[in-house]
Amino acid sequence: MQKPFRLIVVALIIAGLLLLIAPQIVRAKYVGTAIPSLAPGDWSAGTPVNVNFTDNPFPGWMQLLTNPVKVNEAGQICHDFRGGQFGWVGEIRQLVDGQWVKVPVTVGWVPSTEGAFMICADVSSAGTYALFGFFNPPLSYYPDYVEPVVAPAPPSET
């Protein structure tokens, strides 16, 4: 009776030792200076500026996607907008008297599908601008989506 008991104990000890030296689960950790983002990179024009968002709040349903930029003259400003390919809707807004005012934008590939997905605005005056966004699937995933036409049910044979 003692011999089978000893064999079981020895087998459990060996199994435990094997489990201790087995490879551990790999835990990936992002190491680097840049974190992948919805809007990577810099503005095409202007100078980065710090803004106090407590004094100048933006709508709570939006997310700030870039640092604000100060533009000194009218012209076009653009920013990479990778998130626009994946269901994010972007808005460039100008800071006017403590309020973030939406400006008209164009979104698409610049200069073509071989380029970068960008959001651009033709700004009419100097000021502080920032890119905000919100997630809005599925229409953004399927811009050419058309609601299917449902065929009428065949008449019943009663």
Backbone as numpy.savetxt, mean C-alpha at the origin, in Angstrom:
# Nx Ny Nz CAx CAy CAz Cx Cy Cz
10.02 -57.40 32.71 9.21 -56.22 32.71 10.07 -54.96 32.71
11.22 -55.04 33.37 12.09 -53.87 33.42 12.78 -53.61 32.09
13.07 -54.66 31.33 13.77 -54.49 30.07 12.92 -53.70 29.06
11.62 -54.01 28.81 10.83 -53.19 27.89 10.68 -51.74 28.38
10.56 -51.57 29.70 10.43 -50.23 30.26 11.69 -49.42 29.98
12.86 -50.02 30.16 14.12 -49.33 29.89 14.26 -48.99 28.41
13.84 -49.89 27.53 13.91 -49.62 26.09 13.03 -48.42 25.72
11.86 -48.32 26.33 10.96 -47.20 26.05 11.58 -45.90 26.56
12.15 -45.91 27.73 12.77 -44.71 28.29 13.95 -44.27 27.43
14.79 -45.21 27.01 15.95 -44.89 26.17 15.47 -44.33 24.82
14.43 -44.92 24.26 13.89 -44.44 22.98 13.36 -43.02 23.12
12.68 -42.72 24.21 12.17 -41.36 24.45 13.31 -40.36 24.63
14.37 -40.75 25.31 15.51 -39.86 25.51 16.18 -39.57 24.16
16.36 -40.59 23.34 16.98 -40.40 22.02 16.09 -39.51 21.15
14.78 -39.74 21.17 13.86 -38.91 20.39 13.92 -37.45 20.87
13.99 -37.25 22.17 14.09 -35.89 22.71 15.37 -35.20 22.27
16.49 -35.92 22.30 17.76 -35.35 21.85 17.72 -35.00 20.36
17.11 -35.86 19.55 16.99 -35.57 18.12 16.14 -34.32 17.88
15.09 -34.15 18.64 14.25 -32.96 18.50 15.00 -31.69 18.91
15.88 -31.80 19.88 16.64 -30.63 20.32 17.63 -30.15 19.26
18.21 -31.09 18.51 19.21 -30.68 17.52 18.60 -30.50 16.13
17.29 -30.71 15.98 16.62 -30.52 14.69 16.65 -29.04 14.33
16.64 -28.74 13.03 16.64 -27.33 12.61 15.42 -26.59 13.15
15.65 -25.35 13.54 14.58 -24.53 14.08 13.81 -23.88 12.93
12.62 -23.38 13.22 11.80 -22.67 12.24 12.51 -21.39 11.85
12.55 -21.12 10.56 13.19 -19.90 10.08 12.23 -18.73 10.30
12.73 -17.67 10.89 11.94 -16.47 11.11 12.61 -15.34 10.34
12.00 -14.98 9.22 12.57 -13.93 8.38 12.37 -12.56 9.04
13.37 -11.74 8.94 13.30 -10.39 9.47 13.81 -9.46 8.39
13.00 -8.41 8.08 13.40 -7.46 7.06 14.54 -6.61 7.61
15.64 -6.61 6.89 16.80 -5.82 7.29 17.12 -4.87 6.15
17.17 -3.61 6.45 17.50 -2.63 5.42 17.04 -1.25 5.85
17.35 -0.27 5.03 17.00 1.10 5.39 15.63 1.49 4.86
15.21 0.93 3.75 13.92 1.29 3.16 12.91 0.18 3.39
11.70 0.56 3.73 10.63 -0.40 3.90 9.74 -0.32 2.67
9.40 -1.45 2.04 8.53 -1.39 0.87 7.25 -0.64 1.20
6.77 0.15 0.24 5.67 1.07 0.51 4.70 1.12 -0.64
3.56 1.76 -0.41 2.57 1.97 -1.45 2.99 3.08 -2.39
3.81 3.99 -1.91 4.27 5.13 -2.72 5.74 5.38 -2.43
6.63 4.54 -2.98 8.05 4.70 -2.69 8.66 5.87 -3.46
9.80 6.31 -3.00 10.53 7.34 -3.73 10.20 8.75 -3.29
10.61 9.70 -4.14 10.47 11.12 -3.84 9.53 11.80 -4.84
9.12 13.00 -4.51 8.32 13.82 -5.41 9.18 14.27 -6.58
8.54 14.50 -7.72 9.27 14.94 -8.92 9.72 16.40 -8.81
9.08 17.17 -7.94 9.44 18.58 -7.76 9.16 18.98 -6.32
9.73 20.08 -5.89 9.48 20.58 -4.54 10.51 20.11 -3.53
10.31 20.59 -2.31 11.21 20.30 -1.20 10.43 19.64 -0.07
10.92 18.53 0.48 10.21 17.91 1.60 10.06 18.89 2.76
8.92 18.84 3.43 8.63 19.75 4.53 7.93 18.99 5.64
8.16 19.42 6.88 7.46 18.83 8.02 6.15 19.57 8.24
5.10 18.82 8.52 3.78 19.40 8.78 3.28 18.85 10.10
2.71 19.72 10.92 2.09 19.30 12.17 0.67 18.83 11.85
0.46 17.51 11.89 -0.85 16.97 11.53 -1.86 17.09 12.66
-1.43 17.48 13.83 -2.38 17.76 14.91 -3.09 19.07 14.61
-2.33 20.06 14.15 -2.92 21.35 13.79 -3.56 21.34 12.40
-3.12 20.42 11.55 -3.60 20.33 10.17 -4.05 18.90 9.89
-5.15 18.45 10.50 -5.55 17.04 10.35 -6.09 16.74 8.96
-5.91 15.50 8.55 -6.49 15.05 7.28 -7.64 14.10 7.60
-8.51 13.81 6.64 -9.67 12.96 6.91 -9.25 11.62 7.52
-9.97 11.18 8.54 -9.62 9.97 9.26 -9.74 8.70 8.45
-10.49 8.73 7.36 -10.66 7.54 6.54 -9.55 7.40 5.50
-8.61 8.34 5.51 -7.49 8.29 4.57 -6.19 7.98 5.31
-5.20 7.56 4.55 -3.89 7.29 5.09 -2.88 8.18 4.38
-1.96 8.77 5.14 -0.88 9.57 4.55 0.11 8.61 3.91
0.36 8.76 2.61 1.24 7.84 1.90 2.63 8.39 1.64
2.80 9.72 1.71 4.11 10.33 1.47 4.35 11.45 2.47
5.58 11.88 2.55 5.87 13.09 3.30 5.38 14.28 2.47
4.89 15.32 3.11 4.46 16.51 2.37 5.64 17.16 1.64
5.29 17.90 0.59 6.30 18.59 -0.21 5.86 20.04 -0.39
6.83 20.96 -0.33 6.54 22.38 -0.56 6.96 22.73 -1.97
5.99 23.27 -2.74 6.23 23.66 -4.13 6.22 25.18 -4.18
7.21 25.78 -4.86 7.34 27.23 -4.90 6.68 27.90 -6.09
6.24 27.14 -7.07 5.59 27.73 -8.25 4.64 26.72 -8.87
3.75 27.21 -9.70 2.80 26.34 -10.40 3.55 25.40 -11.33
2.98 24.25 -11.56 3.61 23.26 -12.43 3.04 21.88 -12.15
3.74 20.87 -12.59 3.28 19.50 -12.37 4.14 18.83 -11.31
3.47 18.13 -10.40 4.19 17.30 -9.42 3.69 15.87 -9.59
4.61 14.93 -9.48 4.29 13.51 -9.63 4.97 12.71 -8.53
4.41 11.54 -8.26 4.99 10.64 -7.27 4.69 9.21 -7.68
5.67 8.32 -7.47 5.41 6.90 -7.69 4.22 6.49 -6.83
3.36 5.64 -7.38 2.16 5.22 -6.65 1.90 3.74 -6.93
2.80 2.91 -6.46 2.72 1.47 -6.67 1.40 0.89 -6.16
0.90 1.42 -5.06 -0.34 0.92 -4.48 -1.54 1.07 -5.40
-1.47 2.00 -6.36 -2.56 2.20 -7.31 -2.82 0.98 -8.17
-1.83 0.11 -8.28 -2.00 -1.12 -9.05 -2.74 -2.19 -8.26
-2.89 -1.99 -6.96 -3.39 -3.05 -6.10 -4.58 -2.63 -5.25
-5.42 -1.76 -5.78 -6.65 -1.42 -5.08 -6.61 -0.15 -4.25
-5.52 0.59 -4.27 -5.44 1.83 -3.51 -5.83 3.00 -4.41
-6.60 3.91 -3.88 -7.01 5.12 -4.57 -6.22 6.27 -3.96
-5.53 7.02 -4.81 -4.70 8.12 -4.31 -5.33 9.47 -4.55
-5.04 10.39 -3.66 -5.47 11.79 -3.79 -4.31 12.68 -3.39
-3.98 13.62 -4.24 -3.02 14.65 -3.87 -3.84 15.81 -3.32
-3.45 16.29 -2.14 -4.19 17.37 -1.49 -3.24 18.50 -1.14
-3.76 19.72 -1.21 -2.99 20.91 -0.86 -3.44 21.41 0.50
-2.49 21.83 1.31 -2.79 22.39 2.62 -3.16 23.86 2.45
-4.44 24.19 2.71 -4.94 25.56 2.56 -5.65 25.94 3.86
-5.09 26.89 4.60 -5.68 27.38 5.86 -6.02 26.23 6.81
-5.10 25.29 6.97 -5.30 24.19 7.91 -6.16 23.05 7.41
-6.62 23.11 6.17 -7.45 22.06 5.58 -6.73 21.45 4.38
-6.87 20.13 4.21 -6.29 19.45 3.07 -7.32 19.41 1.95
-7.08 20.19 0.90 -8.02 20.35 -0.21 -7.57 19.47 -1.38
-8.50 18.67 -1.87 -8.22 17.75 -2.98 -7.97 18.52 -4.27
-6.93 18.11 -5.02 -6.66 18.69 -6.33 -6.84 17.61 -7.39
-7.20 18.00 -8.62 -7.38 17.01 -9.68 -6.07 16.28 -9.98
-6.17 14.97 -10.22 -4.98 14.16 -10.47 -5.19 13.28 -11.70
-4.07 12.80 -12.22 -4.08 11.75 -13.22 -3.24 10.61 -12.67
-3.69 9.39 -12.94 -3.00 8.21 -12.43 -2.75 7.27 -13.60
-1.55 6.75 -13.70 -1.27 5.79 -14.77 0.21 5.54 -14.91
0.53 4.80 -15.98 1.91 4.43 -16.26 2.62 5.59 -16.96
3.79 5.95 -16.48 4.58 7.04 -17.06 5.94 6.48 -17.43
6.40 6.62 -18.65 5.74 7.17 -19.82 4.81 6.16 -20.50
4.98 4.86 -20.20 4.13 3.82 -20.77 4.12 2.66 -19.79
3.55 1.52 -20.17 3.53 0.37 -19.27 4.92 -0.13 -18.95
5.92 0.32 -19.67 7.30 -0.03 -19.37 7.89 0.85 -18.27
7.15 1.91 -17.89 7.64 2.86 -16.90 7.13 2.54 -15.50
6.86 3.59 -14.74 6.40 3.47 -13.36 4.95 3.90 -13.27
4.23 3.32 -12.32 2.84 3.71 -12.07 2.90 4.96 -11.20
2.35 6.07 -11.71 2.51 7.37 -11.05 1.16 8.05 -10.83
1.15 8.98 -9.88 0.03 9.89 -9.69 0.60 11.29 -9.85
-0.09 12.11 -10.66 0.41 13.45 -10.96 -0.71 14.48 -10.79
-0.31 15.70 -10.51 -1.26 16.82 -10.40 -0.62 18.05 -11.04
-1.43 18.78 -11.79 -1.01 20.08 -12.30 -1.43 21.10 -11.26
-0.46 21.55 -10.46 -0.78 22.48 -9.38 -0.75 23.91 -9.91
-1.76 24.67 -9.51 -1.91 26.03 -10.04 -1.24 27.09 -9.17
-0.77 26.69 -7.99 -0.15 27.69 -7.11 0.89 27.02 -6.22
1.76 27.85 -5.68 2.74 27.36 -4.71 2.00 26.91 -3.46
2.60 25.97 -2.73 1.97 25.52 -1.50 2.53 24.20 -1.04
1.88 23.62 -0.03 2.29 22.34 0.53 1.31 21.28 0.07
1.85 20.18 -0.45 1.05 19.10 -1.01 1.47 17.78 -0.39
0.54 16.83 -0.36 0.85 15.48 0.14 -0.04 14.48 -0.58
0.42 13.24 -0.62 -0.34 12.16 -1.23 -1.01 11.36 -0.13
-2.32 11.24 -0.23 -3.12 10.45 0.70 -3.77 9.32 -0.09
-4.26 8.32 0.59 -4.91 7.24 -0.12 -5.82 6.42 0.77
-6.61 5.59 0.11 -7.47 4.64 0.80 -7.63 3.42 -0.07
-7.94 2.29 0.56 -8.07 1.02 -0.13 -9.51 0.86 -0.58
-9.71 0.52 -1.86 -11.06 0.43 -2.41 -11.20 -0.68 -3.45
-11.14 -1.93 -3.04 -11.38 -3.00 -4.01 -12.88 -3.21 -4.15
-13.44 -3.90 -5.09 -12.74 -4.58 -6.17 -12.67 -3.76 -7.44
-13.37 -2.62 -7.52 -13.40 -1.88 -8.78 -12.01 -1.45 -9.22
-11.13 -1.14 -8.26 -9.79 -0.74 -8.63 -9.01 -1.92 -9.19
-9.38 -3.15 -8.81 -8.72 -4.32 -9.37 -9.20 -4.57 -10.79
-10.45 -4.23 -11.06 -11.07 -4.52 -12.35 -11.64 -3.24 -12.95
-10.79 -2.36 -13.47 -11.29 -1.08 -13.95 -12.25 -1.21 -15.14
-12.15 -2.29 -15.89 -13.04 -2.49 -17.04 -14.20 -3.42 -16.71
-14.48 -3.59 -15.44 -15.53 -4.51 -15.01 -16.90 -4.05 -15.49
-17.66 -4.98 -16.02 -19.02 -4.71 -16.45 -19.92 -5.71 -15.74
-20.98 -5.22 -15.14 -21.92 -6.09 -14.43 -22.50 -7.11 -15.42
-22.46 -8.40 -15.07 -22.96 -9.41 -16.01 -24.47 -9.30 -16.21
-24.88 -9.62 -17.42 -26.30 -9.62 -17.74 -26.83 -11.01 -17.41
-27.86 -11.05 -16.60 -28.42 -12.33 -16.19 -29.53 -12.69 -17.18
-29.41 -13.87 -17.76 -30.42 -14.33 -18.71 -31.70 -14.65 -17.95
-32.86 -14.36 -18.56 -34.11 -14.69 -17.87 -34.25 -16.19 -17.73
-34.93 -16.60 -16.67 -35.16 -18.02 -16.42 -36.10 -18.57 -17.48
-35.87 -19.81 -17.88 -36.77 -20.40 -18.88 -38.16 -20.60 -18.27
-39.19 -20.53 -19.10 -40.55 -20.70 -18.56 -40.72 -22.10 -17.99
-41.43 -22.18 -16.92 -41.66 -23.47 -16.28 -42.72 -24.25 -17.02
-42.63 -25.54 -17.02 -43.57 -26.41 -17.72 -44.60 -26.93 -16.72
-45.59 -26.18 -16.41 -46.64 -26.63 -15.47 -47.96 -26.75 -16.14
